[in-house]
Amino acid sequence: MKVLKDILYKVSLTSTIGNMEVEVGDIVFDSRKVLSGTVFVAISGTQVDGHAFIETAIEKGAVAIICETMPEKLQGNVTYVQVVNSSKALGIMASNYFENPSEKLKLVAVTGTNGKTTTVTLLYQLFMEMGYQTGLLSTVENKINELTIPSTHTTPDALSIQKLLRQMVDAGCTHCFMEASSHAIVQERTAGLTFAGALFTNITHDHLDYHGSFDEYIKAKKKLFDELPKDAFALVNADDKRGMVMLQNFKGSGHTFGLKFPADFKAKIISNTLEGLELEIDNRQVWFRMIGQFNAYNLLGVFAIAVLLGEEEEEVLMQLSKVPGAQGRFDKIAMYGITAIVDYAHTPDALENVLKTIQGVRTGGEQVITVVGCGGNRDKTKRPVMAKIATQFSDKVILTSDNPRDEEPMSILREMEAGINPVDFKKTLVIEDRREAIKTAAVMAKKGDIILVAGKGHETYQEIKGVKYPFDDRQVVAELLNLLNKD
């Protein structure tokens, strides 16, 4: 049991009513999870306001309520604590409750529009290869050394983060690498964390449905760097024009990496093929298993982070050359003379990067056939842009359903079609059923051709009207190519 006042250490309090010495057994922000002896934190969420469930929490046994607005009706046997920001308080309280595990790890956050998952996964794989006990918090999966814990969000809620970090510390982990999404930063899910450093990959068009404007999206990313401690480092992409913006107001040690402009950590692409990528980093030429300029940035960022964490450059490059990267990020499936690539690209910039990479490794007259869709209940403004990019950099395009969620799939596809230049209509098909779309691409493909299936990557489901149906692009592609037996 913990004492309430100790859990509230470093939380900005407005007022308190009741016994601050009360012992509590757990912290929750979901009233359905309240048990006797619980602290209930009322969060003003984007869809539900936790303040509406304070009475329910008390009825179920909550002994303390953390809120931004005091309820009109107060119970005499309950402690009430008013705070400025409940979400931020939750992060700090969770950290205190789990005995501040991030202070016992070298915790590094990676933020940006594209490359987060690949970067943290590479860092995890690299440090495991170098013999460290290592944790990972990512879109694809969470890991504590070799133990895999399924992931439901790019960045978990504050309670889950602290609980996972506590488990990592207890398992002997010395390092943890985590994705920090813009949503998580704004929603204070990273509050209460002590970071050793943070990396900014890039920023492009995404999540404007949530943030409202591109400027607000940039501010969300920058907030992570503004709040880093003085003894932390920050690493930013010098080739992204917003990279240096992240370092404004930063109190610690700032560093840059890049391929084009002057930077503290530089790399040069020597060769780029479907078999791999050769880079020159610090006058050393190293071959990597990954493909494309965007992965050159990811690899260079990982190299720089490892060096900033005190690792030897030569050892880092040797071990980094062995690692495979993240699932669903430029996953290559070669069967019957056809190369299929499954990638999570779900933003205009990511799709363009992948398609330009494919164009860069073409050897002759092979076709590029792209299967792509856009998710429902998400930023609608990128839909026509995604379709336009697909048709610009592909020989044939099949627009299909992604995760339509609560929207009608054909409505999404019509919005995508609006971005296609009239001259490109003749090379574009619209097939709502994703499996049929992939099958059609496989039928179209001849030996030597390249099929890109974009948008879902590592996901193993398709979300339609609130139901998640099993669907793994990688499995479906391999199954259909094998079924059609392109011999």
N, C-alpha and C positions, 0 to 999 in steps of 0.2 A: 504493500500500500504506500502511496505517496501523499504528502501533505500539499494541499491546494496552493498555499503561498509559495512553496518551492517550485511548483510547476509553472507559476506565473512570473518567475524570475525573468526580467528584461522585457516583459510585456507592458505596453503603455496603457495604464489604467485611468479611467475617468472617474469612476466611483465604485464603492463596494458596499454591500449590505449583507450582514451575516458573519458566520464564523470562517475566517480565513485559515484556521488550523484544522479544518475538516479533512479527514483522510478520504482519498478517492482511489478507486481501483482501475479506472480506465478513462480515456478521452474518446468521445465520438462526436461527429457532426451530422450523423444520420439518426433521427429519432427512433427509427425501427431497430437500431442496434443498442439502444439504451438498456442497461441492466442496473440492478441495485448498486449504489455506490459510484455511479458514473458521473463524469463532468460532461455536460452537453454544450457544445459550441454552436450558437445560432449564426449560420452563414447566410448573408444576403446573396444568393446565387443568381445566375442569369435566367433561370427558369423557375426556381422555387426559393422562397424566403424562409430560412430556418426559424426565424422569429415566430412564425405561425405555428410551430410545433413545440414551443416551450412547455405549454401545459401538458401535452402528451408525454414529453420527456420526464416531467416531474411525476406524473402518474405511474410511469414505468420504473421509477426508482432513482432518477437523477438527484444528486445531492448538491450540485452546483451548476449554475447557468452562466455562460459567458455570452454577452450580447452587446450589440452596438446601441440598442434602445431598450431601456428598462420596461418590462411589462407593467401594465396598469395594476394588475392583481399580483400581489406578492405572497408567497407561502412562508410562514414563519420558520419552518425547519429547513429551508433551502438557502444556500449562499448565492448571491447575485453579484456578478462582476461586470461592470460596463467598460468596454474598451473602444478605442478609436476605430480599429479595423479588426473584425473578427477573423478574417482569413489570415491576416498576418499573425494575429495572436495564436491561432491554431498551429501554425508552423513553429513558432517559438516554444509554445507549450509542449508540442510533440517532441521537439528536440530535448527539452528539459526532462520530459517524462522518460525518454529512452537514454538519458544520461549523455546527451550531446555526442552522438557517435561520429558525426562528420569532423569533429575536432581530433579524432583518433585515426583518421584516414587522410590520404592525399586525394581529395575529391576535386575532380575537374569537370566543368560543365562545357558542353558544346552547343552553341546556338547558331541560327541562320536558317534561311529558307531551304536550301538543299545541302546534302552531304552530312547531316547530323548523325544519322544512323550508321552510315558507313564509317565515319570518323571514330565514333565511340566504340564500334565493334572492332575496328582495326586496333585501337588502343588496348582494348580488353585482350584481344588475341596476342598482340605484341607483348604485353606485360606478363601474360600467362606463359608465353614462350621463353621469356627471360627469367622465369622461375618465381615470379611474385604471386602471392595469393591476391586475387583481383575480383572486383565486383563490376557489374554492368547494369545500367538502367536505360533501356532503349525501347523504341517503337516495336521492334520485332520480339524481344524477349528480355527478361531480367535474369541475371546470373550471379550466383555466389560461388566463386570458383567453378567447379564443374556442374553444380546444381542449377537447373533451369527452372525458372518460375514464369509462367505465362504472363504476357504483358497486355494490358487493356487500353492504355493511353501512352502517348509519346512520353509524357512526364506524369508519374502517378500523383495522387493527392498527397498533401503534406504528411498526413499520418502514415500512409503506406511507405513513403520515402524514408521517413525516420525509422520505421520498423525494419525495413529492408537493410538500411545502413547498420542498425544495431545487430542484425543477424550476420552481416558481413564482418563486423568487428569481432563478434563472438566466434566466427569461423576462422579468424586469423588474417583477414584481408588487410592489406596495407594501402591499396589503391582502389578507387572507384571512378568510373567514367560514366557520365550521364548526359542524356539529351535534355536540353532546357527549351521547351517550346515557348512561343510568344504568349500563348494562352496561359501557360503555367506561370510565367513570370508576372504577368499582369494580375493573375488571380492569387498571387503570393504563395504559390505552392513551394517555391524555393526559399521562403522565409524561414529563418532559424538554421539555415545551412552555412557552414564555414567552408568556403572554397579555397583550394590551393591555387587555382587558376581557372581561366575560361578562354574559349576559342570562338571566334566569329568566322563563319565560313563564307557567307555571302547573303545578300538580301534581294529578292525579286518579288514579283507579283504573287501574292497569296494571302489568304485569310482576311481579305478586306471586308467580307461579310461580318466578321467579328469585330475587327478594329475600327472599321468605318472609313479610314483613309490610310494612304501609304505612309504619311508622316507619323500617324499613331502607331503603325506597325513597326516603324524604325525605332520610335521611342520605347516600345515594349522590349525590343532586343537590347537597346542601350541601357535600360534599367538594370539589367544583370551586371553590366560592367561598372555602372555608377555605384553599385552597392558592394562591390568586392572589397575585402579588407586591404589595408595598406601593404601587407606582406605578401599579397597574392600577385600573380602575373596575369597579363592579358595578351593574347595572341590574335591578331586580326589580319585578314586578307588585304594586302596592299593593292591588289588589282581590282578590288571592288571599291567604287568611289565612296561608299559609306563606311568603309573599313576604319578610316581615321576618325570618323564621327564617334565611333564606339569608345575611343580613347579620350575624348573630351571629358573633363571632370574626373577622369580615372586617377586614383590616388597612388596606385602601385607601379609596378614595372611593366611598361608596354613594349611589345615586340611585333614585328610584321613578317609575313611570308608571302611569296608570290612567284609567278613565272615571268611576268612582263616588266613590272616597275621595280626600282631599287627597293630592297627589303633585307631584313636581318637574316632570313632564311630563304635561299634561292634554289630553284631547280630549272632544268632544261630538258625538254623531251628529245631524246635521241631517236627512238623509234616507237611506233604505235601500231600494233596489228591485232587481229582477233586472237592471237596466241598470248599477248601480253604487252607490257609497257616497259621501255628502257629509259631511265632517267639519269641525268647527271646531277648529283647533289653534293655540294662541297668537294668538287673535283673528283668525285667517285662515281663511276658508272655502275648502276644497279638495275637488274631486271626484276620486274614484279609480275605477279600473276594477273593483275587487274588491267583494265583497258580504258583508254580515253583521257582527254585533257582534264575532265572534271575529277577523275580519280588521281591524276597527277597532283592536283590541289589537295585532295584528301590525304594522300600519302605524305606529301610535304608537310601538311599541318600536323599529322601524327608524329612524324620525325621531329618536328620543332617542339612539340609538347613533351616528348620523351627526353629531349636534350634539356629543356627548361626544368624538367623534374630531376635532372642530375645524372641521366644515363649517358654512357659513352657512345659517341656518334657511330663508330664502326660496328659495335655490337648491335645497336639499334637497326642499322641498315641491313645487316646480315639476317637478323631475325624477322624484320619487316618484309623481306623478300619472300618469306615462306608462307605468310598468312593469306587465307582465302578471301577475306572480306565478308560482307553481310549478305544474308539471304535476300533474294528478290531485288538485288541491286546489280544490274547487268549480268544476270544469271544466264549462262550460255548452255544451250541444249543442241548438240550436233547429232543429227540422225539422217541416214539415207542421202547424204550430200547436201542437206539443208541445215542452215544454222538458224535456230530460234533464240531470241533474247527476251527474257522476262525482266521487266524493270518497273520499279515503283513510281516512275516519273508521273506526277499528277499535277505539276505546275507547268506553265508555258516554258519557263527557262529550263527546267529539268528535261522536258520532252525535247526541246531544241538541242540541248547538250548531248543527249543520248543519240539523237538522229544525226547530228553533225559528227559524232564519234563513229557511227556506223558508216557514214559517207566517207570518212577519212581512212577507213580500213578496207573499203571495197577495192577489189583487184581488177575488175573488168566490167563486163556487161550484166552482172547479176542484178536482179530486182530487189528493192527494199519494199516490203509489204508491212504496213503498220496497222495494228488493231488497237484502237484507243477509245476511251469514253471519259465521262466526267461524273463525279459523285453528286448525289442529290443532297439538298439541304446544306449546301456549301456555296462559296463564292461563285455567283453566276456569271460575273463579268469575264472570267477566264475561259468560259466554254467556247465562244467563237474563236478566241485566240489560239486555243489548243488545236482546234480543227484546222485552222489556217496553217499553223506550223507543221502539222502532220502532212498536209497536202504539199507544202512547199518542199519538204525534204524526203518525200517518199515517192515511189513509182505507182503504188496502189495504196489506198487507205480504206479501212473498214471501220466506220463509226459504230460503236456498240455500247451496251449498258455496262456501267461500272458498279458502284453501290448506289442504286437510285434512292434508297432509303424511303422517305415518304412521298417523293415526287413520282410523276408518271415518266417512265423511261423515254418514251417517244418525245415528250416535251423537252427533256434535256437534249436529246439528239437533234431536234429542230433548232434549238438555240445554238448548238455546235455548228450545224450546217450554215447558219447565217454568216459565219466568218470565212467561208470558202469562196475563193475567187471563181467566177463563172467558168473560166478556162479549165479549172481543176475538177469540175463536177464529173467529167467523164471518167476519171480515175478513182471516184469515190463511191462506195457502197454504204448503205445504212442497214445493219442487221441487229435488231434489238437483242436477240438471244446471244449471250456472250459465247457460249459453247459453239453455236452455229457459226458465229463470226470467226472464231479461231479455226474451226473446221474448214470454212471457205478459204481462209488464208492458206491453210495447209494444202488444199486442193489446187489453188492457184500456183503455189510455189513449185519451181523446177530446181534441179540440182544446181547448187551454187548460190541460190537465192537466200536472202536474209529476212526473217519474219521478226518484227518487234511487237510484243504484246505488252502494252504499257498501262500504268495506272494503279495496279493492285500489288504487284511485286510479291512480297512475303505473305500477304493475306491468304487465309485458307477458307474464306467464306465470301458470300455475296449477300449484302444486306438489302432486303426488299420488304417494305411495309412493316418494319419492326422485327422481322425474322431473319436470322442469319442462316443461310443455306450453305452446305459444304461446297466450296469451289476454290481450287488451287490452280492458278494459271500454269504453274510449272508441271503439275501432274497432267492437266488437260492437254497441254501442248505435246508432251511426250507420248501420251496415250493416243492422240489423234495422228501424230506423225507415224507412230508404230502401226496403227490400224490401217492407215492408207498405204503403208509400206512403199515408200518412194524408192524403188530399186531400179 
